[in-house]
Amino acid sequence: MKSVLLAGAGFALTSLALLSAGTGGDTAEAQALANHNSAAPVDFDAGSIEVQDRADRVVLAGNVRVTQAGMTLTAARMTVAYSRQGGTEVNRLDATGGVVVTKGDERASGNVAIYDLDRRLITMVGNVQLTQRGNRLNGGRMVIDLSTGRATVDGRGAARGPDGKPIQGGTGGRVTGTFTVPERKQ
């Protein structure tokens, strides 16, 4: 099942327009997860797997871990949608619940992630944090372009409660962060 559904799969990002809709916000940019091989085989590990063949999807739950070429994505749950036109091809991967993407000393986390292998994009929404060595960015939404290694963080999609106020630990629609400054020799 793993090799049929996931190896060499393309994850289509059909809901990017939904995630990027909304008002403009402050943006920040940083290098992230550069030179990732999105054509490498994908391995997974989960507490359970449910194949919903009539719906053309697979649901992975329970400490899900997906790895590809040194990049690891972990979450509480993932849904993999696929089509069977000319063979089985994965169209989309949605991860929810404490999503963390790591590669080397780079780490991105958020509430929800969508991985588009064809476009080589990872989109994360809700309480997003990107850390790289001593640097940290926080925001509401982040798009990582694996082709260029560029991440764009903005305040859109920031987690808010029913009263419209930012949830504790959220960014309030702003981008915040800390950058380390190397010691300069005089």
Stockholm file with secondary structure:
# STOCKHOLM 1.0

chainA/1-186         MKSVLLAGAGFALTSLALLSAGTGGDTAEAQALANHNSAAPVDFDAGSIEVQDRADRVVLAGNVRVTQAGMTLTAARMTVAYSRQGGTEVNRLDATGGVVVTKGDERASGNVAIYDLDRRLITMVGNVQLTQRGNRLNGGRMVIDLSTGRATVDGRGAARGPDGKPIQGGTGGRVTGTFTVPERKQ
#=GR chainA/1-186 SS CHHHHTTTCCCCCTTHHHHHCSCCCCEEEEECSTTCCTTSCCEEECSEEEEEGGGTEEEEEEEEEEEETTEEEEEEEEEEEEECTTSCEEEEEEEEEEEEEEETTEEEEEEEEEEETTTTEEEEEEEEEEEETTEEEEEEEEEEETTTTEEEEESTTCCBCTTSSBCTTSCTTCCEEECCCCCCCC
#=GC SS_cons         CHHHHTTTCCCCCTTHHHHHCSCCCCEEEEECSTTCCTTSCCEEECSEEEEEGGGTEEEEEEEEEEEETTEEEEEEEEEEEEECTTSCEEEEEEEEEEEEEEETTEEEEEEEEEEETTTTEEEEEEEEEEEETTEEEEEEEEEEETTTTEEEEESTTCCBCTTSSBCTTSCTTCCEEECCCCCCCC
//
